[in-house]
Amino acid sequence: MNSKKVFFVFLSLFFVFVLAGCGAQNSNEGNNAEAVQDNSPIVFFYGEECPHCKIVEEYFSENNIAEKIQFSQKEVYHNKGNASFLAEKAKDCGISESELGVPLLWNEGECYIGDVDIIQFFEQKVNNENNQK
C-alpha cells in the first residue's frame, strides 16, 4: 500500500473512531461494564459500524478462522472499557491516539491496522498452523 493510501486509511479510521466514540457516550452503560482484562496473545479490535471491520469479520466467518486460531474480539465503539484497552495496546505498539483506528489487531506487542494487513496476518498464521501439523 502506498503512503498516500495508508495515510487516507488512518485518517478515515480515526474520524470514524472519533465520531462513533461521541455516540458511544450516550450508549447503554451496561455495555461498558464488561471487563477489559484480556490475557489473549491475539486481540482483534473492531467497531460495530466500521465497514473495514465488517470485511475482516466476513473473512473470519467464510474461513472459519475462530476454529483455527484462538483470539479474542473487542468492540470499541460502544464499550469505553474496550476502547481504553485498545488505546493501551496501540500505545504498546507506538501508535499515537491521532493514528488510532479500527480494525486493529494486537499480536503479542505487534499491531496490524486495516483489513488487508489483518487478513494477511491470519492467512499466514493459518498456513503456519497447517504446516506444523
Backbone as CSV, one residue per row, in Angstrom:
resi,resn,N_x,N_y,N_z,CA_x,CA_y,CA_z,C_x,C_y,C_z
1,MET,0.845,-1.163,0.000,0.000,0.000,0.000,0.895,1.232,0.000
2,ASN,0.637,2.189,-0.875,1.498,3.360,-0.900,1.174,4.272,0.276
3,SER,2.061,5.223,0.545,1.942,6.058,1.739,0.694,6.933,1.721
4,LYS,0.265,7.389,0.546,-0.957,8.195,0.482,-2.173,7.376,0.891
5,LYS,-2.238,6.139,0.428,-3.364,5.274,0.790,-3.349,4.962,2.278
6,VAL,-2.164,4.677,2.823,-2.047,4.375,4.248,-2.504,5.571,5.057
7,PHE,-2.051,6.770,4.671,-2.455,7.975,5.384,-3.972,8.142,5.327
8,PHE,-4.564,7.958,4.145,-6.003,8.102,3.987,-6.756,7.086,4.844
9,VAL,-6.280,5.853,4.882,-6.935,4.822,5.695,-6.867,5.209,7.166
10,PHE,-5.685,5.613,7.628,-5.546,6.019,9.031,-6.447,7.201,9.348
11,LEU,-6.449,8.198,8.475,-7.258,9.380,8.699,-8.743,9.025,8.726
12,SER,-9.165,8.206,7.781,-10.573,7.793,7.730,-10.973,7.013,8.973
13,LEU,-10.129,6.067,9.347,-10.439,5.258,10.527,-10.468,6.111,11.791
14,PHE,-9.562,7.075,11.865,-9.541,7.959,13.027,-10.860,8.712,13.136
15,PHE,-11.325,9.302,12.025,-12.567,10.053,12.080,-13.764,9.158,12.393
16,VAL,-13.792,7.981,11.836,-14.876,7.041,12.150,-14.846,6.706,13.638
17,PHE,-13.649,6.452,14.156,-13.497,6.106,15.575,-13.953,7.260,16.456
18,VAL,-13.548,8.478,16.130,-13.917,9.647,16.923,-15.421,9.878,16.868
19,LEU,-15.995,9.846,15.662,-17.432,10.081,15.537,-18.243,9.007,16.255
20,ALA,-17.855,7.776,16.112,-18.567,6.696,16.785,-18.371,6.792,18.294
21,GLY,-17.206,7.221,18.721,-16.935,7.390,20.148,-17.835,8.431,20.757
22,CYS,-18.135,9.487,20.007,-19.044,10.516,20.506,-20.433,9.932,20.739
23,GLY,-20.876,9.073,19.836,-22.176,8.428,20.008,-22.173,7.411,21.122
24,ALA,-21.019,6.823,21.393,-20.930,5.807,22.437,-21.144,6.389,23.815
25,GLN,-20.951,7.700,23.987,-21.155,8.317,25.284,-22.604,8.204,25.724
26,ASN,-23.508,8.121,24.777,-24.926,8.010,25.093,-25.422,6.584,25.089
27,SER,-24.542,5.634,24.891,-24.969,4.241,24.805,-25.293,3.690,26.180
28,ASN,-25.873,2.538,26.189,-26.244,1.856,27.411,-25.012,1.585,28.260
29,GLU,-25.011,2.050,29.492,-23.863,1.868,30.376,-23.587,0.395,30.650
30,GLY,-24.568,-0.467,30.530,-24.354,-1.889,30.740,-23.326,-2.460,29.778
31,ASN,-23.275,-1.919,28.589,-22.289,-2.374,27.619,-20.877,-2.016,28.029
32,ASN,-20.732,-1.004,28.870,-19.414,-0.536,29.266,-18.904,-1.229,30.516
33,ALA,-19.715,-2.069,31.121,-19.323,-2.730,32.356,-18.457,-3.961,32.116
34,GLU,-18.367,-4.395,30.878,-17.603,-5.594,30.549,-16.143,-5.428,30.955
35,ALA,-15.597,-6.435,31.591,-14.188,-6.405,31.984,-13.314,-6.380,30.739
36,VAL,-12.259,-5.575,30.785,-11.391,-5.464,29.622,-10.086,-6.214,29.802
37,GLN,-9.840,-6.751,30.965,-8.616,-7.519,31.154,-8.668,-8.738,30.246
38,ASP,-7.645,-8.873,29.448,-7.620,-9.954,28.472,-6.179,-10.392,28.304
39,ASN,-5.909,-11.626,28.614,-4.554,-12.152,28.502,-4.316,-12.883,27.185
40,SER,-5.247,-12.760,26.259,-5.090,-13.418,24.957,-3.871,-12.855,24.243
41,PRO,-3.100,-13.715,23.594,-1.944,-13.213,22.846,-2.340,-12.477,21.569
42,ILE,-3.580,-12.714,21.087,-4.070,-12.045,19.880,-5.435,-11.425,20.209
43,VAL,-5.558,-10.117,19.955,-6.816,-9.417,20.214,-7.194,-8.617,18.967
44,PHE,-8.415,-8.841,18.496,-8.954,-8.118,17.349,-9.897,-7.040,17.864
45,PHE,-9.569,-5.772,17.578,-10.400,-4.640,17.975,-11.193,-4.185,16.762
46,TYR,-12.490,-3.968,16.972,-13.357,-3.582,15.858,-14.438,-2.641,16.346
47,GLY,-15.096,-2.004,15.400,-16.249,-1.161,15.688,-17.467,-1.740,15.011
48,GLU,-18.574,-1.707,15.696,-19.801,-2.314,15.183,-20.193,-1.760,13.811
49,GLU,-20.040,-0.462,13.603,-20.457,0.155,12.346,-19.307,0.329,11.352
50,CYS,-18.157,-0.172,11.631,-16.952,0.027,10.815,-16.987,-0.874,9.569
51,PRO,-16.969,-0.286,8.366,-17.040,-1.103,7.151,-15.800,-1.979,6.930
52,HIS,-14.630,-1.494,7.299,-13.418,-2.305,7.136,-13.390,-3.455,8.145
53,CYS,-13.978,-3.218,9.295,-14.096,-4.286,10.291,-15.006,-5.393,9.780
54,LYS,-16.078,-5.001,9.099,-17.014,-5.980,8.526,-16.308,-6.876,7.511
55,ILE,-15.383,-6.319,6.745,-14.632,-7.117,5.774,-13.835,-8.196,6.502
56,VAL,-13.178,-7.813,7.591,-12.393,-8.783,8.372,-13.322,-9.820,8.988
57,GLU,-14.445,-9.388,9.547,-15.385,-10.317,10.164,-15.936,-11.310,9.144
58,GLU,-16.203,-10.845,7.931,-16.663,-11.754,6.866,-15.578,-12.771,6.532
59,TYR,-14.334,-12.315,6.482,-13.211,-13.230,6.242,-13.154,-14.287,7.345
60,PHE,-13.293,-13.856,8.609,-13.294,-14.803,9.729,-14.369,-15.860,9.531
61,SER,-15.563,-15.404,9.196,-16.703,-16.301,9.043,-16.524,-17.257,7.863
62,GLU,-16.163,-16.731,6.706,-16.030,-17.547,5.495,-14.904,-18.570,5.588
63,ASN,-13.894,-18.301,6.428,-12.727,-19.175,6.520,-12.615,-19.888,7.866
64,ASN,-13.668,-19.814,8.676,-13.698,-20.479,9.985,-12.443,-20.185,10.814
65,ILE,-12.026,-18.933,10.817,-10.784,-18.551,11.486,-10.848,-18.799,12.986
66,ALA,-11.980,-18.527,13.611,-12.097,-18.716,15.058,-11.919,-20.176,15.456
67,GLU,-12.186,-21.100,14.553,-11.984,-22.525,14.826,-10.526,-22.937,14.639
68,LYS,-9.774,-22.126,13.890,-8.390,-22.466,13.573,-7.373,-21.735,14.437
69,ILE,-7.692,-20.511,14.828,-6.781,-19.668,15.587,-7.537,-19.121,16.797
70,GLN,-6.923,-19.216,17.957,-7.556,-18.688,19.159,-7.198,-17.209,19.304
71,PHE,-8.226,-16.369,19.403,-8.043,-14.936,19.604,-9.305,-14.363,20.220
72,SER,-9.170,-13.188,20.817,-10.353,-12.542,21.377,-10.731,-11.345,20.512
73,GLN,-11.983,-10.928,20.655,-12.505,-9.815,19.881,-13.096,-8.786,20.836
74,LYS,-12.792,-7.515,20.596,-13.256,-6.426,21.458,-13.894,-5.340,20.616
75,GLU,-15.178,-5.069,20.853,-15.889,-3.986,20.185,-15.580,-2.697,20.946
76,VAL,-15.150,-1.644,20.230,-14.676,-0.432,20.894,-15.581,0.786,20.731
77,TYR,-16.495,0.780,19.782,-17.352,1.946,19.576,-18.372,2.120,20.693
78,HIS,-18.864,1.026,21.230,-19.940,1.084,22.217,-19.486,0.607,23.591
79,ASN,-18.205,0.401,23.760,-17.689,-0.083,25.043,-16.443,0.721,25.400
80,LYS,-16.598,1.630,26.353,-15.492,2.519,26.740,-14.317,1.743,27.319
81,GLY,-14.601,0.687,28.037,-13.530,-0.131,28.603,-12.685,-0.762,27.507
82,ASN,-13.337,-1.288,26.490,-12.608,-1.874,25.361,-11.838,-0.810,24.588
83,ALA,-12.426,0.384,24.463,-11.738,1.476,23.770,-10.470,1.875,24.524
84,SER,-10.538,1.889,25.837,-9.353,2.194,26.651,-8.311,1.094,26.508
85,PHE,-8.775,-0.136,26.472,-7.870,-1.281,26.296,-7.178,-1.189,24.932
86,LEU,-7.929,-0.800,23.896,-7.357,-0.587,22.568,-6.264,0.478,22.628
87,ALA,-6.545,1.579,23.303,-5.563,2.661,23.398,-4.279,2.194,24.083
88,GLU,-4.428,1.357,25.117,-3.250,0.808,25.809,-2.424,-0.060,24.870
89,LYS,-3.081,-0.948,24.160,-2.374,-1.863,23.257,-1.725,-1.092,22.109
90,ALA,-2.417,-0.097,21.578,-1.863,0.709,20.495,-0.631,1.470,20.976
91,LYS,-0.697,1.958,22.194,0.448,2.670,22.770,1.659,1.741,22.873
92,ASP,1.418,0.481,23.245,2.497,-0.514,23.298,3.176,-0.672,21.938
93,CYS,2.417,-0.462,20.872,2.946,-0.599,19.509,3.509,0.716,18.980
94,GLY,3.453,1.772,19.779,3.955,3.053,19.325,2.989,3.815,18.445
95,ILE,1.704,3.469,18.525,0.682,4.151,17.733,0.089,5.265,18.588
96,SER,0.155,6.493,18.096,-0.392,7.622,18.846,-1.913,7.648,18.713
97,GLU,-2.561,8.402,19.595,-4.023,8.497,19.552,-4.498,9.102,18.240
98,SER,-3.699,9.983,17.649,-4.104,10.602,16.384,-4.054,9.611,15.221
99,GLU,-3.328,8.518,15.381,-3.231,7.486,14.340,-4.140,6.293,14.621
100,LEU,-4.792,6.304,15.750,-5.555,5.155,16.221,-6.855,4.983,15.463
101,GLY,-7.154,3.750,15.102,-8.399,3.422,14.442,-8.600,1.927,14.413
102,VAL,-9.730,1.512,13.896,-10.046,0.102,13.765,-10.376,-0.183,12.313
103,PRO,-10.214,-1.403,11.886,-9.823,-2.573,12.675,-8.344,-2.526,13.033
104,LEU,-8.057,-3.031,14.212,-6.690,-3.146,14.686,-6.528,-4.514,15.322
105,LEU,-5.441,-5.157,14.995,-5.129,-6.461,15.576,-3.863,-6.306,16.398
106,TRP,-3.914,-6.744,17.642,-2.751,-6.745,18.520,-2.304,-8.192,18.674
107,ASN,-1.039,-8.440,18.385,-0.483,-9.784,18.498,0.809,-9.711,19.300
108,GLU,0.705,-9.975,20.584,1.859,-10.020,21.468,2.819,-8.849,21.250
109,GLY,2.278,-7.639,21.294,3.103,-6.445,21.200,3.295,-5.894,19.810
110,GLU,2.710,-6.533,18.820,2.798,-6.059,17.442,1.387,-5.750,16.951
111,CYS,1.236,-4.621,16.262,-0.085,-4.207,15.805,-0.197,-4.235,14.285
112,TYR,-1.390,-4.584,13.827,-1.728,-4.587,12.411,-2.992,-3.753,12.271
113,ILE,-2.953,-2.790,11.355,-4.098,-1.900,11.183,-4.633,-2.054,9.768
114,GLY,-5.951,-2.144,9.679,-6.609,-2.221,8.377,-6.957,-3.648,7.998
115,ASP,-7.982,-3.779,7.183,-8.466,-5.102,6.801,-7.432,-5.922,6.047
116,VAL,-6.693,-5.314,5.151,-5.728,-6.060,4.330,-4.634,-6.673,5.197
117,ASP,-4.023,-5.862,6.066,-2.938,-6.362,6.914,-3.418,-7.425,7.900
118,ILE,-4.608,-7.240,8.429,-5.138,-8.205,9.397,-5.458,-9.533,8.712
119,ILE,-6.062,-9.483,7.550,-6.366,-10.715,6.813,-5.069,-11.426,6.427
120,GLN,-4.070,-10.679,5.981,-2.782,-11.290,5.654,-2.163,-11.955,6.873
121,PHE,-2.271,-11.314,8.041,-1.746,-11.901,9.274,-2.391,-13.265,9.530
122,PHE,-3.729,-13.321,9.456,-4.419,-14.572,9.728,-4.146,-15.633,8.660
123,GLU,-4.018,-15.230,7.418,-3.680,-16.204,6.366,-2.322,-16.842,6.653
124,GLN,-1.347,-16.032,7.032,-0.022,-16.570,7.368,-0.087,-17.447,8.609
125,LYS,-0.856,-17.018,9.595,-0.981,-17.779,10.838,-1.618,-19.152,10.561
126,VAL,-2.662,-19.182,9.764,-3.331,-20.442,9.412,-2.370,-21.332,8.626
127,ASN,-1.653,-20.754,7.666,-0.682,-21.536,6.875,0.396,-22.119,7.775
128,ASN,0.882,-21.338,8.722,1.900,-21.837,9.670,1.352,-22.970,10.529
129,GLU,0.111,-22.819,10.972,-0.536,-23.871,11.778,-0.676,-25.161,10.968
130,ASN,-1.082,-25.007,9.704,-1.262,-26.171,8.834,0.063,-26.858,8.548
131,ASN,1.125,-26.086,8.393,2.444,-26.646,8.107,3.043,-27.379,9.312
132,GLN,2.612,-27.019,10.511,3.111,-27.658,11.719,2.430,-28.994,11.984
133,LYS,1.320,-29.236,11.305,0.570,-30.483,11.534,1.130,-31.611,10.734
